Amino acid sequence: MKKTMGFREWLREKLKEKNISQFELARLSGVSQSAISRWLRGLRDPDRDSILKVARALGASEKEIALLLGLAEGALFAVEEGEVSVPLLSGEIPCGTPVNGFEEYIVGAVPLNESLLSLRIGQAHRAGLRLFAVRARGDSMIGKGIVHGDFVIFSPDIEVQSGDIGVVDIEDEGLCIKQVFFQGNTVILQSANPAYPPLVFVDRPVRIVGKVLLSLSFH
């Protein structure tokens, strides 16, 4: 998709590419056909929610969605052959963000070698598995090879099992990266640095955002 392409031009091309009528798009997206018609005629601009519904109904990639929403410049998504563009999330994601609500916090992308990704998760990412990247902050996971500034790749679509490293949403603190252990009604969030004691939650909800798949250092 060209950097200068607007939503109307993109939508026209996508409908032609997918051979989908306005009526069918309305059925798939839940957006009214009259609204779609007005967009295509340049009579009205869609809101962000409508863009997301239409883009997902048309099978748009995370890259396309981020560009359509104006959340990143096209140059941030420049990748070479054999690479996968993984959406990079802002470090300022508010606590309580729904698992399905990350798109508005995309600020760029991390180019990831496709062969390396396949070694970790097979070809699952080609079957609709969502991947996101966040930057690690601090040194609490240094014992697991995750250092400050690393890009941590995770998926909200893979269930975290006891002993896995996960991205966790802690009330009043936001997102963090910890090794997660489940013991009955207790959740233990373990750092990989003896300087940090474990966080123990008994009969308290802990929101596990996704499973960490790998970390990358570009410094």
Steps between C-alpha positions, in 0.01 A plus 500: 500500500641840407572740780293772332195280442191618687227283642264550203765391247602208718138387539437514125809291428421251776141447381629441147778269621264292714214520245263604778197724450403784730203293611720204593747724683215648700389150599852392599596815688175606664535847347202624298519488121392865484801601712736303277347663193550848648865424575566381147337812356701725728192636676607397848809372680479185716576506869772282652262227615351468151846483343593214732179308425538537124874428498455180700208389284724541195786305658732799536833442670602675823735704282217622276278577798769708670564697183130557438456631852796733451681350797830454321683616193542256216880509535473338841366190332778456244602134513721283283404175334478220755404735783177542694383843615390471865301799636686688772286624788547820692661467843218713638217249462252571781423235756178319415531518122291217351693220332326588172567871536869535422467642149477864607830466689705388198788744448713314247623154418785260571643309202527135604675226307230263379719192543569589864131553563412167338749321725319635805135467398498304174272640234233604749550869426376433146172370639393826662707489820547856620849613594607821672828645622568705812826643632627349824558746782733444792711197592252276681514229228871511428541139619280391209703697250257792483683829558391860503417623151446156347206445268279233656270315259178362649163368388168565676365192320722242678398390848765547769573179690662479842871570459462700179617858464205729440403859453287581804273793584536598866245738648642851557830397338415412140675242286801302615689188392525218755522124530153385601423215740153372593449324833131443574343839565843667509684669215872564542682745276869416519782727388824357363716721719551426873481872572126489440271292726214304342157658482235275655129538432259290709134506399570813298449527124817525295455575134735298280528691172702251294786254478853623430651317205845656469700816559727687262787738568572770243754689713 
